[in-house]
Amino acid sequence: MELEKAVIEAILKIGLPVKIGQLEKETGIDRNTLQKVVNDLSIKGILTTDRCYNKITAVKGESDDR
């Protein structure tokens, strides 16, 4: 749960869209662990991901100004 919180905070700090590599640089957590956390958050409906480009495109509860 702490990893999930750290990932969400990093995503909000970086801004959207975010790639796993950007998260890796920001958090210092290894890529495979980040991918697992992002996949879990996506399954729970907290994050929206773009599988084609492997980007996180939205966080539930955040406004989308597009």
Contact map, one row per residue, 1 for C-alpha under 8 A:
111110000000000000000000000000000000000000000000000000000000000000
111111000000000000000000000000000000000000000000000000000000000000
111111100000000000000000000000000000100000000000000000000000000000
111111110000000000000000000000000000110010000000000000000000000000
111111111000000000000000000000000000000000000000000000000000000000
011111111100000000000000001000000000000000000000000000000000000000
001111111110000000000010001000000100110000000000000000000000000000
000111111111000000000000000000000000000000000000000000000010000000
000011111111100000000000000000000000000000000000000000000000000000
000001111111110000000010011000000000000000000000000000000000000000
000000111111111101000010000000000000000000000000000000000000000000
000000011111111100000000000000000000000000000000000000000000000000
000000001111111000000000000000000000000000000000000000000000000000
000000000111111101000000000000000000000000000000000000000000000000
000000000011111111000000000000000000000000000000000000000000000000
000000000011011111000000000000000000000000000000000000011100000000
000000000000001111100000000000000000000000000000000000111100000000
000000000010011111110110000000000000000000000000000000111000000000
000000000000000011111110000000000000000000000000000001110000000000
000000000000000001111111000000100110000000000000000001100000000000
000000000000000000111111100000100000000000000000000000000000000000
000000000000000001111111110000000000000000000000000000000000000000
000000100110000001111111111110000100000000000000000000000000000000
000000000000000000011111111111100100000000000000000000000000000000
000000000000000000001111111110000000000000000000000000000000000000
000000000100000000000111111100000000000000000000000000000000000000
000001100100000000000011111110000000000000000000000000000000000000
000000000000000000000011111111000000000000000000000000000000000000
000000000000000000000011101111101100000000000000000000000000000000
000000000000000000000001000111111100000000000000000000000000000000
000000000000000000011001000011111110000000000000000000000000000000
000000000000000000000000000001111111000000000000000000000000000000
000000000000000000000000000011111111100000000000000000000000000000
000000100000000000010011000011111111110000000000000000000000000000
000000000000000000010000000000111111111000000000000000000000000000
000000000000000000000000000000011111111100000000000000000000000000
001100100000000000000000000000001111111110000000000000000000000000
000100100000000000000000000000000111111111000010000000000000000000
000000000000000000000000000000000011111111100000000000000000000000
000000000000000000000000000000000001111111110000000000000000000000
000100000000000000000000000000000000111111111110000000000000000000
000000000000000000000000000000000000011111111111100000000000000000
000000000000000000000000000000000000001111111100000000000000000000
000000000000000000000000000000000000000111111110000000000000000000
000000000000000000000000000000000000000011111111000000000001000000
000000000000000000000000000000000000000011111111000000000011000000
000000000000000000000000000000000000010011011111100000011111000000
000000000000000000000000000000000000000001001111110000011111000000
000000000000000000000000000000000000000001000011111001111100000000
000000000000000000000000000000000000000000000001111111111000000000
000000000000000000000000000000000000000000000000111111100000000000
000000000000000000000000000000000000000000000000011111000000000000
000000000000000000000000000000000000000000000000011111100000000000
000000000000000000110000000000000000000000000000111111110000000000
000000000000000011110000000000000000000000000000111011111000000000
000000000000000111100000000000000000000000000011110001111100000000
000000000000000111000000000000000000000000000011110000111110000000
000000000000000110000000000000000000000000000011100000011111010100
000000010000000000000000000000000000000000000111000000001111110000
000000000000000000000000000000000000000000001111000000000111110000
000000000000000000000000000000000000000000000000000000000011111000
000000000000000000000000000000000000000000000000000000000111111100
000000000000000000000000000000000000000000000000000000000000111110
000000000000000000000000000000000000000000000000000000000100011111
000000000000000000000000000000000000000000000000000000000000001111
000000000000000000000000000000000000000000000000000000000000000111
